[in-house]
Amino acid sequence: MIRINLLSEGRRPVVARKSRQKLSFGDQDPSVFMLTGGLLLGLLVIGTQWFLLSSEIDDLDGRIRQKKREVNDLKDILQKVEDFKKAQAELERKIQVITDLRTAQQGPVDIMSEVSNALPDLVWLSSMNVRGRNVAINGNAFNTNAVATFIEQLNEVEDFKEPDTRNINQARGGETYSFQISFNFEPRKLEVVEAIEAAEEEEGDV
């Protein structure tokens, strides 16, 4: 007699299930941590560099602003210097005009006075011509020593340049001598001009 075990036939075979193992922290791949650490380190380096560059840029911007202020200050100073130079040039022009006018007015008078003071005994003048700053004198003397004395005394006048004796001729009869002398007249600065210059210098110092 054959028996059939229906219970055993109806049961499904038990399949061994693989248990799910939980991975621990120490069992993970080390390359993952290395990659993560590299990224964090890279971000830290980049952030540090950005902070340093940003600080340097701010510092350079501050220096540029300071230099611009200095340039503007220098522009003001240069403008004042330029204005001063123009004023000085105008002042010098006015002084020269005053000098020329005073020289033209008083020049012949001063020349006559100086020549008269230098004139020794035994010498007299027949003519004196003034053209610009050149002075030509014609005169007579009783002897050549008197003419030499006259030349020496003219040479001592500060406004007269070294006199040039042209001709010394003995007149007929041998009693007198005729002579010609020329020299340049270069007047010193007049006192009024010096006063103006002194006043302007004091004003500039203030």
ABEGO torsion letter per residue (X at the ends): XBBBBAAAAABBBBBBBBBBBBBBAAABBAAAAAAAAAAAAAAAAAAAAAAAAAAAAAAAAAAAAAAAAAAAAAAAAAAAAAAAAAAAAAAAAAAAAAAAAAAAAAAAAAAAAAAAAABBBGBBBABBBBBEABBBBBBBBABAAAAAAAAAAAAABAABBBBBBABBBBBBGGABBBBBBBBBBBBBBBAAAAAAAAAAAAAAAX
